[in-house]
Amino acid sequence: MSDTFRVSGRLQSRDLKRLVRVSRSGTIGPMALYYAGLTAPIISASVALLAKDGARSLGWGPISQLLVSANLAAFAGIAWYIIFMRWSYRNRPGRGTESSLDTEVSASDECLSVRRGPVETRVGWAGVRKVNAGKAHLSVFIDGADTLIIPDAWFGSDAARCEAFSRYVQSKVAR
């Protein structure tokens, strides 16, 4: 006989923020933006000096040196700033229907199944990369898919059922 554990609920705004926090893999944040603004002028000045010295060694006139070094410096500063802006991009909570439809999660011997509205996703246990039991939630990291978060609140006041579900999922991934 196979064991099947089921839980369902709807993610609240605090759960969505928690989901974004646990699924975020980058370490670039607001401080990086500050440093992007701080380092972009330094990079621009360095590129300007390199371009000017390169143009001078090629025997170009002072006006050509100035134009080339200014253009390259401007592009280098802008490119550096844009790269930092892209790195600092953060996902907003509430992708798709996570906050508008109930999510049902089933864990059986064969797979982990997630159903939200008319869509069901089945993930074999080999496709689950890791499971973390955090404070008030269980995070399931799936290869090739978004992270799944299962709040403890979905179990209501049944702490034993919550613990059994968490243990079962962790035991399937630990194999």
N, C-alpha and C positions, 0 to 999 in steps of 0.2 A: 504494500500500500504506500502510495507516495504522499508526502506531506505537502500541503499548499497553504501558504500564509497570504492573507489578503488584508489590505488597508486602503482606505480612500479618503479623500478630502480635497480642499481647494487651498491653494497657496495664498496666504495673506501678504500684505506689502512687506512686513518684516521678514517673511520667509523668502520673498523674492530678493530682498537686499542680501540676505544670508546666502542665497543661491549664487548671486553675482560674486560675492566675496569668496566663496569656496571654489568657484569655477574659474576665477581670474588666475591666469598663470604669469602675467607680467608683473614686474615690480616698478613700472614707471607710473608715477602719479603726479600730483601737483608740484612737488619739489623738482621733478624733472623739467616741468615747464619753466620754472624759475631759472634753472640752470641752462635751459635752451636759450632763453632771453639773455642770459649772462654770457654764455660762450659763443653765441652766434656772432657778435661783433669781434670777438677775439679771433675766431676762425676767418672772418672776412678780412681783418687786418693782416693776418698771416698770409692768406692767399694773395692779397694785394701786393705785399712785399715780394713774395715769390714770383708773381707775374711780372712785376716791375723789373726785378733783377734778371729774369729770363729774357724779357724784351730788350733790356739794356745790353745783355751779352750777345744778342742777335744784331745789335747795331741799330735798333729802331730809334726814331727821334723821340723827344720828350712828350710830345702830344700823343703819339701812338702808345707809348709806355703808359701814360695816364689813362687813356681810354680803355686799353686792354686790361690793365690791372683793376680799374674801377668796375668794369663789367664782370670780370671773373669774381671779384670780391663780393659784389652784390648777389650774384647767382649762388656762390658758396654759402653766404649767410642765410639766404632764403631757403636753400636746400636743407641746410642744417636745421633750421627752425621747423620746416615742414616735417622732416623726419622725426623730430622730437614730438611734434603735435600728433603724428600718427601713432607713435609709440604710446602716447598718453591716452589714446582713445579707450573709453570704458564702455562696456555694454550697459544699456539701461535695463533695469529690472522689468520683468513682464513680457518676455518674448512670446509672441504668438498668443495662445489661449491659456497660458499657465494660470492667469488670475481670473479668467471668466468661466472656465469649465472645471468640474471635479476631475481629479486624477485618481485612477485605481491602479494600485501596484500589487501584483501577485508574484510570489516567489514559490517555485515548485522545484522538483528534482531536475527537470529538464531545462528550465530557463527562468529569467526574470521578465515579466510581462507588464507593460505600462499602457494603460488605456486612458485616453482623454477624449471625451466625446466619441465621434465615430472612428477615431484612429487608434489602432492598437500596434504597439511595437514590442516584439519579442526579441530578447537578447540572450543568447546562450551564455552559460557561465564562463566560458573561455573568453568571451568578449567583454567581460567586466574586468577592468584594469585594477581597481582597488576600491575599498569601502572604508570610510572613516565615520566612526560614531562620534559626532561632535556634541556640543552642549545643546540639547533640545532638538537634535535632528540627526538623521543618518544621510551621509553623502555617498552616492554611488557614481563612480567615474567609469564611463563606458567608452571603449575604443571606437572611434568614428562617429560618436554621437554626443549630444549635450549631456552635461552632468545632471543627475537626478538627485533631488533632495526630498527626503521624507521627514516632515516635522513630527516630533513626538506628540504634538497636539492632535494629530489625526487618530491617535489611539484613545483619546479621551482620558479618562482617569484609570485606565487599565495598564498600569506600569508593567505588569508581568507579561502581557501580550506584546507590548512594545519591546521589552527585553528579549523575548523569545524570537520575534521577527528579526531584530537586529543580530542576534546570535546566529540564527539560521542563515541569513544572507552572508554574514562574515565567514561562516564555516564553508559555504559553497565557493566563495572566492579564494579562500586559503588553500584549497586543494591544488 
